[in-house]
């Protein structure tokens, strides 16, 4: 990968080439003097910049190959625009070099503005956008959340958190227990009705926008379990809500999904159980990912949110006796020195 400063210069040169044609095409007149400032970065290798000139604001994505591939983002953006979702429009693209020029959906994410007072309103909008997402026909050439993908994701937990971060090797008995627990979670996920799954539908990837919300970071979409995204929305990596409030939102979503014809489980209890087990699968995966980001990519800050995910898991373990073996396994890890 090129040095970031070298890539930034290449990006600026590319922008200088793209903007005159874009401004002419849009009828915006001459390209004004502008600034290019950091808009955000994430846990991947992608970076985002905001180009601001006079009354015009644009977003530039830098997704360096071979670590990142812009093509899935472009393909999904086109699909979602056609479905009426508020997602970034692709104004210019250099897919070989990993540069995209996008419209600006706003300066504030849900994560930056959500509070106890406005959460009901913001989440109501987010649920409506999610239902539109889930009503898309499943005819695009996307992968599925199959046994292999679910298993690869779960394996991130023992590989990166248990072995690399804690320095613990599973015993034969622990490994056997882990395999049984993994199979239970995988079987539950595969038994669910399938819809289009964003895979990271959370406040950090939703923009306060018009129409609300703007939806970002959808390039890893697959077809998979109907509870995945809504569980992700309310059991977020960066903020937590009281259990009773989460259950109320889940019930609202379940009813709205049934009314909209989204194939949720027919009984609320069945839906809530599927959501619980889907959440445990995701939370174990994310703990593994955060450990990997720390030890492989040198970004330790994400480990600070690992306790949040263990709290989510522990709440589910307390009410789902079928996960007793997983509870015992996690407890055995805590008894050993890190």
C-alpha positions as CSV (number, residue, x, y, z in Angstrom):
1,X,0.0,0.0,0.0
2,X,1.3,3.5,-0.8
3,X,2.1,5.9,2.0
4,X,-1.0,7.8,3.0
5,X,0.6,11.1,2.1
6,X,1.4,9.8,-1.4
7,X,-2.2,8.6,-1.8
8,X,-3.6,11.9,-0.6
9,X,-1.6,13.7,-3.3
10,X,-2.8,11.2,-6.0
11,X,-6.4,11.8,-4.7
12,X,-6.1,15.6,-4.9
13,X,-4.8,15.3,-8.4
14,X,-7.7,13.0,-9.4
15,X,-10.1,15.5,-7.9
16,X,-8.7,18.3,-9.8
17,X,-9.3,16.3,-13.0
18,X,-12.9,15.3,-12.0
19,X,-14.4,18.5,-10.6
20,X,-14.6,20.7,-13.7
21,X,-16.5,18.1,-15.6
22,X,-18.8,17.4,-12.7
23,X,-19.6,21.1,-12.1
24,X,-20.3,21.6,-15.8
25,X,-22.6,18.5,-15.9
26,X,-24.5,19.7,-12.8
27,X,-24.7,23.3,-14.0
28,X,-22.8,24.6,-10.9
29,X,-20.6,27.0,-12.8
30,X,-16.8,27.3,-12.2
31,X,-15.1,25.2,-9.6
32,X,-14.6,27.4,-6.5
33,X,-11.6,27.5,-4.2
34,X,-12.0,24.7,-1.7
35,X,-10.7,22.9,1.3
36,X,-10.1,19.1,1.7
37,X,-10.4,18.0,5.3
38,X,-10.7,14.6,7.0
39,X,-14.4,13.6,7.4
40,X,-13.9,10.2,9.1
41,X,-12.0,7.0,9.1
42,X,-13.1,3.6,10.2
43,X,-11.8,0.2,11.4
44,X,-10.9,-0.7,7.8
45,X,-8.3,0.9,5.6
46,X,-10.8,3.4,4.1
47,X,-10.5,7.1,4.7
48,X,-13.1,9.8,4.0
49,X,-12.5,13.5,3.2
50,X,-14.9,16.4,2.8
51,X,-14.3,18.7,-0.1
52,X,-15.9,22.1,0.7
53,X,-16.0,24.9,-1.8
54,X,-18.4,27.9,-1.6
55,X,-21.9,26.3,-1.1
56,X,-20.8,22.9,-2.4
57,X,-19.9,20.0,-0.1
58,X,-18.7,16.6,-1.4
59,X,-17.3,13.4,0.2
60,X,-14.2,11.7,-1.2
61,X,-13.5,8.0,-0.3
62,X,-10.0,6.7,-0.4
63,X,-10.1,2.9,-0.4
64,X,-6.6,1.7,-1.1
65,X,-6.2,-1.5,-3.2
66,X,-5.6,-4.3,-2.6
67,X,-6.8,-4.0,1.0
68,X,-10.1,-2.5,-0.1
69,X,-12.3,-2.9,-3.2
70,X,-14.8,-0.1,-4.2
71,X,-16.8,-2.3,-6.6
72,X,-19.2,-3.8,-4.0
73,X,-19.9,-0.3,-2.6
74,X,-20.7,1.0,-6.1
75,X,-22.9,-2.0,-7.0
76,X,-24.9,-1.8,-3.7
77,X,-25.2,2.0,-3.9
78,X,-26.9,1.7,-7.3
79,X,-29.2,-1.0,-6.0
80,X,-30.2,0.9,-2.9
81,X,-30.8,4.2,-4.8
82,X,-33.2,2.4,-7.1
83,X,-35.1,1.2,-3.9
84,X,-35.4,4.8,-2.7
85,X,-33.0,4.6,0.2
86,X,-30.9,7.7,1.0
87,X,-27.4,6.5,0.2
88,X,-24.4,8.2,-1.3
89,X,-24.6,8.9,-5.0
90,X,-21.5,8.0,-7.0
91,X,-20.5,11.2,-8.8
92,X,-17.1,10.0,-10.1
93,X,-15.1,6.8,-9.6
94,X,-11.6,5.4,-10.2
95,X,-12.1,1.8,-9.2
96,X,-8.6,0.7,-10.1
97,X,-7.0,3.2,-7.7
98,X,-9.8,3.1,-5.1
99,X,-11.1,6.7,-5.4
100,X,-14.8,7.7,-5.2
101,X,-16.5,11.1,-5.2
102,X,-19.8,11.1,-3.5
103,X,-22.5,13.6,-2.5
104,X,-22.5,14.7,1.2
105,X,-25.3,13.2,3.3
106,X,-24.6,15.4,6.3
107,X,-22.1,16.1,9.0
108,X,-23.6,14.2,12.0
109,X,-24.0,10.5,12.5
110,X,-26.7,9.0,14.6
111,X,-24.0,8.1,17.1
112,X,-23.1,11.8,17.5
113,X,-26.7,13.1,18.1
114,X,-28.7,10.2,19.6
115,X,-29.9,10.6,23.2
116,X,-32.5,9.2,25.5
117,X,-34.8,11.9,24.4
118,X,-34.6,11.6,20.6
119,X,-33.8,7.8,20.3
120,X,-37.5,6.8,19.6
121,X,-37.8,9.2,16.7
122,X,-34.4,8.4,15.2
123,X,-34.8,4.7,15.5
124,X,-38.3,4.9,14.0
125,X,-36.7,6.4,10.9
126,X,-34.0,3.8,11.0
127,X,-36.5,1.0,11.2
128,X,-38.4,2.3,8.2
129,X,-35.2,2.5,6.1
130,X,-34.3,-1.0,7.3
131,X,-37.7,-2.4,6.3
132,X,-37.2,-0.8,2.8
133,X,-33.8,-2.5,2.6
134,X,-35.3,-5.8,3.6
135,X,-38.1,-5.7,1.1
136,X,-35.6,-5.6,-1.8
137,X,-35.9,-8.6,-4.1
138,X,-33.1,-11.1,-3.5
139,X,-32.0,-11.3,-7.1
140,X,-28.7,-9.4,-7.1
141,X,-25.5,-11.6,-7.3
142,X,-24.6,-11.3,-3.6
143,X,-23.2,-14.0,-1.3
144,X,-25.3,-15.6,1.5
145,X,-24.7,-15.9,5.2
146,X,-24.1,-19.6,4.8
147,X,-22.5,-22.1,7.2
148,X,-19.0,-21.4,6.1
149,X,-19.3,-17.6,6.5
150,X,-20.9,-17.9,9.9
151,X,-18.3,-20.3,11.0
152,X,-15.4,-18.1,9.8
153,X,-16.8,-15.2,11.7
154,X,-17.2,-17.1,14.9
155,X,-13.7,-18.4,14.6
156,X,-12.3,-14.9,14.9
157,X,-13.1,-15.1,18.7
158,X,-10.9,-18.0,19.6
159,X,-8.2,-17.1,17.1
160,X,-7.8,-13.4,17.9
161,X,-9.3,-12.8,21.3
162,X,-8.7,-16.0,23.1
163,X,-5.3,-17.0,21.6
164,X,-3.8,-13.8,20.5
165,X,-5.2,-11.3,23.1
166,X,-5.6,-13.5,26.2
167,X,-2.8,-15.8,25.3
168,X,-5.0,-18.9,26.1
169,X,-5.1,-22.1,24.1
170,X,-8.3,-24.0,24.2
171,X,-8.0,-27.4,25.9
172,X,-9.5,-30.4,24.0
173,X,-12.6,-30.2,26.2
174,X,-12.9,-26.4,25.6
175,X,-12.5,-26.8,21.9
176,X,-15.2,-29.4,21.8
177,X,-17.5,-27.1,23.8
178,X,-16.7,-24.2,21.5
179,X,-17.7,-26.3,18.4
180,X,-21.0,-27.3,20.0
181,X,-21.8,-23.8,21.0
182,X,-20.8,-22.5,17.5
183,X,-23.1,-25.1,15.9
184,X,-26.0,-24.1,18.0
185,X,-25.6,-20.4,17.0
186,X,-25.1,-21.3,13.3
187,X,-28.1,-23.6,13.2
188,X,-30.3,-20.8,14.7
189,X,-29.0,-18.3,12.1
190,X,-29.5,-20.6,9.2
191,X,-33.1,-21.5,10.3
192,X,-34.2,-17.9,10.1
193,X,-36.0,-16.3,7.1
194,X,-33.6,-14.6,4.7
195,X,-33.5,-11.0,3.6
196,X,-30.9,-8.5,2.4
197,X,-28.5,-7.9,5.3
198,X,-26.4,-4.7,5.7
199,X,-24.1,-6.4,8.3
200,X,-23.2,-3.2,10.1
201,X,-26.6,-1.4,10.5
202,X,-25.7,0.8,13.5
203,X,-25.8,4.4,14.6
204,X,-22.3,5.1,13.4
205,X,-23.3,4.2,9.9
206,X,-26.5,6.2,9.8
207,X,-26.4,9.9,9.0
208,X,-28.8,12.5,10.3
209,X,-30.0,13.5,6.8
210,X,-32.9,14.4,4.6
211,X,-34.7,12.0,4.0
212,X,-33.6,10.5,7.3
213,X,-31.4,8.5,7.7
214,X,-28.6,8.5,5.3
215,X,-27.2,4.9,5.1
216,X,-23.5,4.2,4.8
217,X,-21.1,1.3,4.8
218,X,-23.3,-1.2,3.0
219,X,-20.6,-2.7,0.8
220,X,-20.5,-6.0,2.7
221,X,-24.2,-6.8,2.2
222,X,-25.3,-10.4,1.9
223,X,-28.5,-12.4,2.0
224,X,-29.1,-13.7,5.5
225,X,-31.0,-13.9,8.8
226,X,-33.8,-11.4,9.2
227,X,-32.9,-10.5,12.8
228,X,-29.3,-9.6,12.0
229,X,-29.5,-5.9,11.2
230,X,-32.2,-5.0,13.7
231,X,-30.2,-6.7,16.5
232,X,-27.1,-4.8,15.4
233,X,-29.1,-1.5,15.4
234,X,-30.1,-1.7,19.1
235,X,-27.0,-3.6,20.5
236,X,-24.4,-1.3,19.1
237,X,-20.6,-1.3,19.4
238,X,-20.4,2.2,20.9
239,X,-23.5,2.8,23.0
240,X,-25.9,0.7,25.0
241,X,-29.6,1.0,25.9
242,X,-31.6,-0.5,28.8
243,X,-32.8,-4.1,28.1
244,X,-36.5,-3.1,28.5
245,X,-36.1,-0.3,25.9
246,X,-34.4,-2.6,23.4
247,X,-37.1,-5.2,23.8
248,X,-39.8,-2.5,23.2
249,X,-38.0,-1.4,20.0
250,X,-37.6,-5.0,18.8
251,X,-41.3,-5.6,19.4
252,X,-42.1,-2.5,17.3
253,X,-39.9,-3.6,14.5
254,X,-41.4,-7.2,14.6
255,X,-44.9,-5.8,14.2
256,X,-44.0,-3.3,11.5
257,X,-42.1,-6.0,9.6
258,X,-45.1,-8.3,9.7
259,X,-47.3,-5.5,8.5
260,X,-44.8,-4.8,5.7
261,X,-44.6,-8.4,4.6
262,X,-41.0,-8.8,5.7
263,X,-40.6,-12.5,6.5
264,X,-40.0,-12.3,10.3
265,X,-40.7,-15.2,12.6
266,X,-44.5,-15.6,13.1
267,X,-44.3,-15.6,16.9
268,X,-42.8,-12.8,18.9
269,X,-41.0,-15.1,21.3
270,X,-39.5,-17.0,18.4
271,X,-38.3,-13.7,16.9
272,X,-36.8,-12.5,20.2
273,X,-35.0,-15.9,20.7
274,X,-33.6,-15.7,17.2
275,X,-32.5,-12.1,17.8
276,X,-30.7,-13.1,21.0
277,X,-28.8,-15.9,19.4
278,X,-28.0,-13.9,16.4
279,X,-26.6,-11.2,18.6
280,X,-24.4,-13.6,20.4
281,X,-22.9,-14.8,17.1
282,X,-22.3,-11.2,16.0
283,X,-20.9,-10.1,19.4
284,X,-18.4,-13.0,19.5
285,X,-17.3,-12.1,16.0
286,X,-16.9,-8.4,16.8
287,X,-14.8,-9.1,19.9
288,X,-12.5,-11.2,17.6
289,X,-12.4,-8.4,15.1
290,X,-11.6,-5.7,17.6
291,X,-8.7,-7.9,18.9
292,X,-7.5,-8.4,15.4
293,X,-7.6,-4.7,14.7
294,X,-5.5,-4.1,17.8
295,X,-2.9,-6.8,17.2
296,X,-2.7,-6.9,13.4
297,X,-3.5,-3.3,12.4
298,X,-2.2,-1.4,15.5
299,X,-5.5,0.2,16.4
300,X,-6.0,-0.6,20.1
301,X,-8.9,1.8,20.8
302,X,-11.6,-0.6,19.7
303,X,-10.7,-3.0,22.6
304,X,-12.2,-0.4,24.9
305,X,-15.7,-1.5,23.7
306,X,-15.1,-5.3,24.2
307,X,-16.7,-5.2,27.7
308,X,-19.9,-3.8,26.1
309,X,-20.2,-6.9,23.9
310,X,-19.5,-9.2,26.8
311,X,-22.4,-7.4,28.7
312,X,-24.7,-8.0,25.7
313,X,-23.7,-11.7,25.7
314,X,-24.1,-12.1,29.4
315,X,-27.6,-10.7,29.4
316,X,-28.6,-13.3,26.8
317,X,-26.9,-16.1,28.6
318,X,-28.9,-15.3,31.7
319,X,-32.2,-15.9,29.9
320,X,-31.3,-18.6,27.4
321,X,-30.6,-21.9,29.2
322,X,-29.7,-23.5,25.9
323,X,-26.5,-21.4,26.0
324,X,-25.4,-22.7,29.4
325,X,-22.3,-24.4,27.9
326,X,-21.2,-21.2,26.3
327,X,-21.7,-19.5,29.7
328,X,-19.4,-22.0,31.3
329,X,-16.8,-21.7,28.6
330,X,-16.6,-17.9,28.8
331,X,-16.5,-18.1,32.6
332,X,-13.5,-20.5,32.3
333,X,-11.6,-18.0,30.2
334,X,-12.2,-15.3,32.8
335,X,-10.7,-17.4,35.5
336,X,-7.4,-17.6,33.7
337,X,-4.9,-14.8,33.7
338,X,-4.7,-12.7,30.5
